[in-house]
Amino acid sequence: MTETEIQKIVEGQRVYFRSGATLAVEPRLSVLDSLRSAIRRREADIHAALAADLGKSAFEGYMCETGMVLSELSYMRKHARAFARERTVPTPLAQFHSRSYVKPSPYGVALIMSPWNYPFLLTMEPLIDAIAAGNTAVVKPSAYSPHTSRVVAEIIAECFGPQYVAAVTGGRAENTALLGQHFDCIFFTGSQTVGREVMARASEHLTPVILELGGKSPCIVEKTANLRLAAKRIAFGKYLNCGQTCVAPDYILCDSAVKDRLVEELKKQIRKQFGERPLENPNYGRIVNDKHFDRLMGLLDREKVVYGGESCRPMLQIEPTVLDNVSWDDAVMGQEIFGPILPILTYERLEDAVETVNARPRPLALYLFTGSRAAAKEVMSRCSFGGGCVNDVVIHLATSSMPFGGVGESGMGAYHGKAGFDAFTHDKSIVDKKTWIDLPMRYQPYRKASERLIRLFLR
């Protein structure tokens, strides 16, 4: 799509938004119902596309993408009326007599740029929130997941006119053209490197941004943890989607006293969950493309592999892999892994683990396995991170009742449920002043009596 065509779409959406067509709540809910029906009708196509792009099974496709989108739709369908309602707030006595209220208002024309690792979920969830909040939207799915991007574009064309929601497919040229337009809000999910570029381009128009980025999310295993259960849950979360999950445990930080036992439990769980030959498991996916496969293979230090490590380049698959005796000097610790490679580092005191996490860029997620309430309180209080779990991994993002987002280098802003509605909303603060009385104290000429009243009211 050319820059001129993209500009025409944005201009058309701005005209449509200014017409007021998206402001009433009931029409928003009606189009969300249409979207839900289309997703249910095209479920098989969605899962086939996810399999073609990432090797995802239909089970995983529903559990991690389609089902979560339908859940967000149901939540927003239930609560959007309340979210959009004006809220009366207390009025100070100095502003007697008036009504003060907050009126949620959509930003306008939103740009949603989504990644390839969960291409359906991470396109549709923010779109649902944007529509529920009353915006129009231009959606840019990833070029790295072309089959899913095509299905997304077809569903959008089926449910919306281009003046309301439009999908722009393509690659870098289309991304550049989109970021050159003036949007009222930009929602981006992806890498920190591209996130910086998005923020820089948004600053040209002072456009607010929501950035869902990533980072090296630690998983601390404390000495009182249930190691069998910890290994089971870590293996699930780490190797889900072949590790191509923004909130996957990037590395384990384990108490040295229990590290060897944890390694053995991880080996058992990988065999139990993925089989003795994971690359032959039809439910085990693949790396998205050659570039990422080669990058991941470059992070593997064969001398530190204690489990897995085998690969099949023609199928772009890498076994669930565990690395031991890893240090921060290793290549695998120099970047977000985003693949099925799990390094294990150790610490001697929990204080050391907290300091290790806090000395590095703030992660999108943090996980702690422990049997100690005191340890859980210390880590959750002292470490800065986007979100996380105690005694589990990744599941914190699977609820519409909690905001999901990063902090610092891992992102800004949040979404899901009410937080998603708010992400695409500006709260107008309005005072409706009555005309039957007009207190004279604020007007010149100023008098001592007026000053006494001002001091009475403002203290």
N, C-alpha and C positions, 0 to 999 in steps of 0.2 A: 504494500500500500504506500502511495506517495505521500509526501509531506502535505501537499495541497488537499488530498483526500482526507487526511487526518485532521487538518485544520477545519475542513468543512464539517466533519462529524462533531468536533468540539463546539463550533459556532452554532450548529443546529441544536445541540443539547442545551447550550446556554439560552437560546431563544425559548426552547421548550420549558426549561426550568423557570425562567422569568414569567412565563404565562401563568404560573401557579398550579400547573397540572399535577405536580407531585406533592402538594402541601397537605391535602386531606389524607387522613390515616386510612380510611376504608379502601380507597383504590390501591394503596401500597400493599395492604394485606391481600387484596384480590390478585395482584400480580405475583405475590409470593406463593399463593395457592397454585397458580398456573405453573410456576417454577417447580414446586414440589411434585405436581402431577407429571411434568415432563421428565424429571429425574427418575421417578419411579418407572415410567414407561421406557426410559432409555437405560435402565440399570445394566442390562446385559452388554450394551454397547460401551458404557463407561468402563466396565470391568475388563472387556476385551481390549480397550485402548490402554488401560493401565498395565495389562499383561504385555502388550506390544511394546510399550515404552520402558517398563521397568521389571518385567517378569513377575508382577504381583499376581498372586492367586486371587480368585474371586472372593474367598473368605477374607483375606487381608484387605482386599479392595473395599469390601463393605465395612469391615470393622474399623478401618483407619481413614476412610475417605467418604464413601457414599453415605454410610450410616451416620457419621458425625455431621455431615451436611444436613441430612434430614432432621437430625436432632436439633440443630441450630434453627432450622426453619420452624420446627414445632415450638421451640422456646420463644422465638421472636413473634410468631403468630399469636401466642398466648399473651405476651407482655407488651407488645408495641404500643397499644393504646395507652397504657399507663405511662410508658416511657415518654410518649409525645405530649402528655397532658401538662398544661400550665401548673406551676406550683406557687401558691401564695406563701410569702415569707413575712416575718414580723416587720413592721414599719416603726422606725424610731419616733419618739414623741415629738422631736423637732420638726418632723415632716407631717404633723397632724394637719388636716385629715386626708389620708390617701391610702391607696392599696398598692403594695409592692409585690411583684410577682416575677417569676423566671419563666421564660417562654422558650422551650427547645426549638431550634430552627436549623434546618439542613444547611450545610455549607454551600451546596450548589452542584457544580460539575466535578465529579471525583475521578481520579485516575487510580486504577488498581493494577499493580504489576506483580505477577505471581511467579514462583519458582517451579522447577521440574520435579522435585523429589516427592511432593504430594500434590500433583498438578490439578487435581479436581478439588480436593478439600481447600487448598490455599488460594484458589480462585473464587470458589463459590461462597465460602464463609464470609469473607469481607464484603462480597457483593451483596449478600443477604442483609448484612448490617447496614450497608450504605442505602439500599432500597428501603429498608424499614425506617430509616431516619429521614427519608424524603429526598434523597439526592438522585441525580442522574449519574451514569457511570460509563467510563471507557475502560474496558478490561483488556489487559495485555498478558496473555498466558505465555509460558516459556517456549522458545523454539526448540529446546532440548527434549521436550515431550510432545512431539507433533501429533500423535494419534489422539491423545487426550485433549490437546488444544483444539483439534478439529471438532471433537464431540462437544466441547464447551461452547465453541462458536456456534454450532448448530442449535444447541439448546437455547442459547441466548437469542438467536435470530427467531426461534420459534415462539419465545415468550415475550419479547420486547421489540418495539420499533427502534431503529437506530438513533432516533432523537431521545430515547429514554436510556437504553443500554446498548452499547456496541462493543463487539470484540474485534481487536486489531491483532492479527497474527503476523508472524514474521520474526526477524532477528534484530541485529544491532542497529540497522538503519531505521527501523520502525521505533525502536526504543529511543534513539536520538531525536527523531521527529516528535515523538510524544512529549519528551521532556522539554522541548522547545516551546510547547504550548502553555497557555495560561490556564491552569486548573485552580479550583478552589480548595482542593484537598488532594494529597497524594498518599496512597497506601502502598508500601513496598515491602515485599518479603524476599530475602535473598542474602547475599554475602555482604560482609562489612565493606569490602572494596567498592562494590557497586552502590551500596547504601550511601557512602560518602559522595559519590557522583550525583546520586538522586538528590541528596540534601543540598549540594552546591547549586544544582540547576533550579531547584525549588526556590532557593533564596533570591533568585533573580526577580521573582514575582512576589516574594514574601509569602509563599504558599505554605500552609501548615503541612507537616509530614508525620506519618506514623511509620516507623521503621521496625520491622521484625527481622532481626539479623541473627547471628549465631555466636560461636565462640567455643572454647574448650570447657565443656560442662563437666565438673568433677563428680565422682561418686566416692564418698568417704565410707569406708567399712571400718567401724570401731570394734574393739576387741570383744565387746559383749554381744555383738550381732549374732543372729541366727544365720550361720554361714550357708547352710543348705538352701534356705529360703532366699537369702540374699543372692546367691549364685543363680538360682532359678529365675528370679525377677530381673537381675542384671542381664543375663543372657537373652531374655525376651526383649528387653528394651534396647540393648546394644545392637542386636543383629536383625531387628525388625527393619524391613525395607533395606536389608544389607547394610545397615548402619547409616543409611542416607536419610537421617532424621535430625532436624535441627536441635532437638532436645535429648538426643541419645546420650548416654554416659560416654564422654569422650575418653576418659581415663579413670582408673581406680586409684585412690589414695588409701592404702590399707595399713592398719596397725601391723608392724613387723612381726608381732607375736602370733598372728593368725594368718599371715599371708600364704604360707605353704598349704594350709588346709583350704583356704579359699580357692587357690589355684586348682586343687584337686576337685573341689566341688564344681568349679566352672567347667572343667573338662567333662565331668559326668553330665552336667546339664546340657552342654552343647551336643553331646552324643544322643541324649534323651530327646531333645527338642528337634534336632536337625538330622539325626541319623549318623551312622558311621561314615557315610559318604555324602556330605551335604550337597556337593555339586550335582549329585544325581537325584536330589530331592526336588520333585516338581513344584513344591510350595516355597522353595527358596529362590529369591529373585536374583537380579543381576545389577551390575554397575551401569549407570545411565549411558556412558559412551566411552570411546577409546581414550580420550583425553583424561578423564577422571580415573579410568582403570590404570593407566600408566603412572599417574600421580600417586595413587595408592600403593602400587607395587614399588615405587621409589621410596616409600616410607618404611618398607619392611626390612628390618635387620634380621637376617636369617639366624644369626647366632643367638638372638634373644627370643625366637619363636619357641614356645613350649607347647603349643597346640595349634593345629591348622596350618595355615600358610600356603596351601596349594591353591592353584588358580587354573583357569581355562580361558585364555585370551579370546578365542573365537566366540565363546559364549559370554564374555565379559563378566565372569564369575570369580569370586575370591572366597575361599572357605572362611567360616567364622574362625578368627585367629586371636590368640592370646600371646602377649609379649611380657616377659618377666625381666627383672633386673634392669629396668629402664631408668634413665636419668633425664633431667631437663635439657641435657646437651644433645640428646638423640633427635634425629630429624622428625620422628613421629610426634614429638612434643613441641615442635616449632610452628604448628599450624593446626587448625581444626581438621580432624581426620575425615569425617563424613564418609565413613566406610566401615567394613566389618573387621576392624583391627582394634584390639583392646589392650592398651599398655597398662601395666601395673607398677606403681611406685609405692614406697613405704614411708611411714613416719614412726617416730618413737613415742611422742606424746600428742594428745589431741590438740593441744595448743600449737604444736608445730604444723599440723594439718590446716588449722584455721589461718595461721600466718602465711602458709604456702598459697592458699586460695586468695587471700586478701592482697597478696603482693603482686597479683596478676590481673589482667583485664577482667572486669566483672562478667561472669558467664550468664548465658540465657537460662540455664538450669543448674541446680545443685541437688544432689541426692545424698542421703545419710542413712546407713544401716546401723542400728544400735539397739540394745536392750535397755539403755540408760536414759531416763527422762532428763537428767541433768545434762548429759552429753547432747541430746537433741536440742534442749533449750539454748545451750552455749553456741552450737553451730548455727542454728536458725537465727539467732539474735545477732551474732557477730559478723557473719558473712553476708556480703552484698551480692544478690543474684536476682534474676528475673522471677523465677518461680521454681518449685521443686517438690520433693516428697521426702517423708521420713519412712524408711522401710519399704519403699517401692520406687519405681522409676516411670517417667513419661506420662503417667495417668492424670497428672494435674491439668493437662491441657484438654482433657476429655469432658469438661463440664462447662455449660454455659453460665453457671452461677458464679464463676470466678473470672477475673480478668486474666488474660494471657499476654505477656509481653516481656521485653528485656529492660535492662537498665545499663546506663553508660555505653560501653562499646558493643553491648549485645542488643541495643535498640532503644527506642523511645515510643511511648504510647502503648496502649493495650487494646485488645478486643475480646470478643466472645460475649454474647448476651448483652446485658446493660452496658458493659464497657465498650462493646462494639457499636452499639447505638450512639453512645456518647462520643466515640472517636470520629464519627461523621456528623457531629452536631455542634452548633454554637448555641450556648445558653444566653439569650437576651435578658438583661436585667432591666425591668420596666417599673416606673413609678407612675401610677394613675392618680394625679392630684385632683382633689375636689375643688369646686369653685365657690362654694357657699361660705367659705372662710379663708382669710389670707392673713397669716400671722405677720406683723410688721417688723419683727426684730431683726431680720436679715438685711433690711434696706438701709441705705444712707438717707439722712445723716445718722451716724451711729450715736447711741445714747448709753449712759451708764445703766439704765434700767434694762435695755436690750442686752448689754454685755452680761448682766447678772443672769438673765434668762438663758443666754447661750451657754454660760458656764454651768448652769443647772442641768441643761439638756445633754451637754457634751462632756462627760466625765466618766 
